[in-house]
Amino acid sequence: MSGDTIGKLFKVTNWGESHGPAIGCVVEGCPANIKLSEQDIQPLLDRRRPGQSHLVTQRNEADQVEILSGVFNGVTTGTPISLLIKNQNKKSKDYDEFAKLYRPSHADFTYQQKYKVRDPAGGGRSSARMTASNVAAGAIALKVISQLGIQVFSWVESVADIKSEIELQDVSEELIESNLVRCPDENAAKKMEEAILKARKDGDTLGGVVRCLVKNMPVGLGEPLFDKLEADLAKAMLSINASKGFEFGSGFDGTKMKGSEHNDLFYKDKSSGKILTKTNYSGGIQGGISNGMDLDFRVAFKPVATLMQKQKTLTVDGEEIEYQGRGRHDPCVLPRAVPIVDAMAALVLCDHYLLYKVYK
């Protein structure tokens, strides 16, 4: 199996399975002399971990990270950083029957056809549990890019047809973390929580959209062709489990505008002397390269595929049967997807920052 590594200079290789002894990653390319400890990584993992509220899966994992290499006397050495997260609350027997069938909208069928073998316990490599390792690596990336003053804010913009109406300038980390849904719009957050709890009661699931805003962006990150900054962000975001769409800047709404409406006009800010744009339909990137404006993008997540309702499916022998999902699953991934989007954005930005430094 290939495709376990992301990045060119800041490279992260993900390993492990959902119900194996542990999961983790190896981070290569982190600059030396960055202050780093488990305490720098744990807060972001705590925001992603299962069992944190009644809105998410009740699998109770502490997700305590251990740094095995690459750090000496509290600073990075420039050598590979190995991160370990032990799996503790494993219930592999919950998945025994799934070895004999294909769950609707899961990776069971495709994995079986491609590799002729699969780990049915929690989905093995296809499990969203694999994102924990990426979040741990993303915390390191955030440490690196924070030196530039870059700030990454992701939040739940919508759940099903319930949408936040908060203005971008009013979004803050405090408002995002003020409720279990991680929606900075208090009224919308209450409706979202009610909808998620109802879906759980009905044995159903909901999808939605996470929006991300990256502030204090430098000019010059990204390349003009295949390594466009938005292209690498799209790949990172669409690698997240259950993601089904990526929209940058004006996105699909921009197709409804005329060029005269959509163009971001330049002006020189008198106080800072910086060249800015009056609007930001480009989402902070032009020609694949950051222009200094805020990055602005959305990631769409489908409803979780595991339902606590009876559905028809096929066995591995092609027999039609009726089955019902079991185990511990999120009725909506959105609240836990927020820190994952933060982390994946940080990984891409850190990699492009290091690539940019090569040219300086």
N, C-alpha and C positions, 0 to 999 in steps of 0.2 A: 504493500500500500504506500503510495506517495502522497504528496500534498499535505504534509504535517508541519510545514515550515512557512512562516510569513516574514517578509522583510528582506532587504538586501544588505545593509550595514548593521542595522539593529534587527537581528534575526531571532525569532522565537520558534522553537520546535516543541510541539505539544505531544505528550505521550500518556498512555493509560486507558483504562476502561471504567465504565460507570460503577461496576460492582467488583472490581479487582482490589488488590491490597491498597493501592494508592494511585493517584494521578499526579501529573506535574509537568514541568517544562524546563528547557534549557535556553537561557537568554545569552546570545552572543553579540558582541559589539557595543556593550554598554561602556561608556567612557570611564576611565579610572578616576579615583578620588571623589566619587559621589558618595555622600553620607547615606548609608542604607542599613536598615535592620528589619526584622520581621514586623516591628511596630509601624513601619512606613507602609507595609503592604497589607496588613490585616484589615484596616478600616474599609478599604474598597471591597475586599472579600466578604466582610460582614454585611455589606449592603447587597451582595449577590446571593449569599448563602441560603439554602433551603430552611424551612422551619421558622423563619423570622417573624411571621405573622399568620393570622387566620385566612389571609387572602392567597397564600402560596402553598406549594407542596409541603406536607408535614414530615417529609424525610428530615430527620434531625441530625445534621452534620455540623460540627464545629468549624470545619474548614480552616484549621490552624495550619499556617504555612511554616515550613522550615527551609532555611537557606543552607544548602549543603556545600556550596563552593562559590568562589568569585568575590568574597567579602573578607577583609582582614582588618581587625581593629576598627570595625564600624564603617569602613569605606570600601568602595568597589576597587578591585585590582586591575580591571581591564580584561580579565580572563572570564571564561564562560561561567555564568551564574546558574546554578542548578536549584530548582525550587521543588519541594515535595509537599503534597497534601494527602494525608492518609484518609482512606474511606473507612468510616466506622459503622454507620447505620445501614448495613447491607442486608437486603432480604431477597437474595437471588431466587429463592423458591417461588416467590410471587410471579416469576416469569417462566416457570417450567413449561407450562402449556403453550406459551408463545413460540417455543422452538418448533412447534408442529403446524403453525399457521402464519399467515401474513396479515398483520394488523393494517387496517385501512390508513392510508396517508403516512405510514411510517417507512423507515428504510429497510424493513425486513426483506421485501421482495427484491429490491435492487441489489442489496448486499449479497443475498443468496445467489442471485443470477451471476453477479460479477465475480465473487470470490469463491463460490461453492462452499462457503463455511461462514458462520456468523455467531456472535455471542449474543444470545437473546436476553441476558440479564440486564434490564434497564436500557437495552439498545447497544450496549458495548461502546464502541467508538462513536456511534452516531448519537449518543446521549448528550443532552444539554449540559450534563455534568462536566463535560470537557471544557466548557467555557470558564470554569473556575481557574484553570491554569492560565488561560489568556488574561483573565482579570488580574491575577497575581503579577504577570509580566507587564500588564498595562500600568500597574501602580509604579513600577520602576520607570517606565517611559514617562509617566506624569512627573516624576521627580526630575528627570532630565529636562523636559520642556518647560517646567516651571521656572527654570533659570532664565528663560526668555520672557517670563511674565505671562505665558500662554495659559489661559483658563478654559476648561472644558465643562460645559453644562448640558446635560441631557435630562429630559423629563418626559412624562407621559402626556402627549397632546390629545390623544383620543383613545377611548375604549368603545368598541362597536360604533354606534352612531352618536355617542356622547363626546363632545369636543370642548376642549379648553378655549376660552376666549381671551386669555390674558395677553397683554401687550408684551412684546419681546423685551423692552427696556425695563419691565417690572419683574422679570424672572430673576430669582436669586436662589442660591443653594439652600438658604434657610426655608424658603417657601416650598422648594422641591421636596425637602425632607420633613416638612411639617405634617405629612399624612402618609398612610400606608401605601397609597397608590403611587406616590411620587409625582403628583400633578400639582403645579403651583397655583392653580385656580381652585380655591376652596370649595366653591359651589359645585363645580364640575367633578371634583374629587369625591364628594359625597355621593353623587349620582353614580359615578364609576364603581365605587365600593359596593353600593347596593346591587348594581347589575352583576358584578363578579360573584357576590354571595348568592344571588338568585341562580346564576348559571351553575354554581357548584351544587346547590340544593337540587337542581333539575338534572344533575349528572351530565351537564353540558359544559362548553368552554367558549371563551370570547377572544377576539383578536383586537388589534388597535395599532396606533402609531406612536413611535418615540421620536421626538424632535431633538436635535443637537445644535448648540450654538458654541462656537469656539471664538473667544475674545482675545484681543491683543496679539493678533496674528502678524508675523513679520511678512515683508514682501519677498518673494523669491522662492518659496517652497514648491516643488513640483517640476515636472519636465513637460515639454510641449507635445509629445507624441504618445507613445504607449504607456509612459509612466506619469501621465497626468495625475495631479493630486486628487481630483475628484474620482478618477478611475480607480486608484488604489483604495480610496475610502469606500467606493462602491463594492470592491472585491472583499474588503474586510467586513463590511456590514452584512453583505449577503452570505458570508461564511457563518454567521450566527444562526443557531438552530431556530427554525420557525420563521425566519425572515423571508419575505416574499416581494419586497419592493424597496427601491432606493430613489429618492427624489432630491435633487440638489438645486438650491436657489429657488427660482420661480417654478422649476419643475414642469409638470404637465400644465399648470395654469398659465405658464408663459406662452403656450401655444395659442392661447386665446387673445393675446395682445399683439399690437402692431409694433414694428421695430422702433418707431418714434416714441412709443410708450415704454418699451422694454430696455432701451439703451441706458446704461448707468453713466451719467455725465460726470466728468472730472471737475474738481475744484480744489483750490489750495486753502487749507485751514489756516486762518490768520494767527491763531494762538500757538499752534504746534509747528506750523510750516510744512505739515505733511500733505501729500496729494491724496485726496479721498474721492469717493463718489457720492453723489446726492441720493441715489437709491442703491439697493443691493440685490437686484434681480439675478446678478451673476453668482450670488452666494459666496462671494469672497475669492473667487478664482476666475481668471481670464486666461485663455490659451493654455490651460492646464497648470498655471502657476498662480500662487496666492498673490493678491494685490493689496494686502494690508487691511482689508475690511473683514468683518466677522465671517467665519465659515457658518453656513446655515444649511442644514439638510435634515431629511426625515427618513426613517426606516419603518416599513410596514411589516407587522407580524401577524401571521395567520392565527386562527383559533387553534389551541392545542389539539393534537390529533387523538389523544387518548380520552375517550368518553366513558363515563360510568353508565352507559346505556347499551342495550343490546343492538348489535349490528351484524349484518351478513358479511361474510368474507370467505376466503378459500384456504384450505390446508395446503401444505407443501406438496401433497399428492393431487391437488386440483379438486378436492371435494368441497362443495359448498356447505358451510356450517354457520351457526349463529354463535357469536361470542360477545362477552362484555368485559370492558377494561377493568383491571384490578391494579392495586398498588397505590403509590402516593404520587400525585401529579398536580401541577398547577392548573387551576381553572382558567387562568389568564397569565401569560408570561410577562406582560408589560412591566409590572413593578420591579421584577428582578432583571429585566432586560436593560433598564436604565444604566446601571453601573457597567454592564457589558459593553454597551455602546460607548460610554466614556472611555473604557479601557482600549477598545479596538481603535477608536479615533486617536488616542494617545500613541499607540503602537505605530500607526501610519505616520503621524506627525513627527515622532521622534526619528523614525527612519529617514524621512525626507529632510529633516533638520541636519542630520549627520551627512547626508548626501550633499546638501547645500554647502556645508562647511568645506567640502572638498574643493569647491570652486572659489572659495574666498582666500 
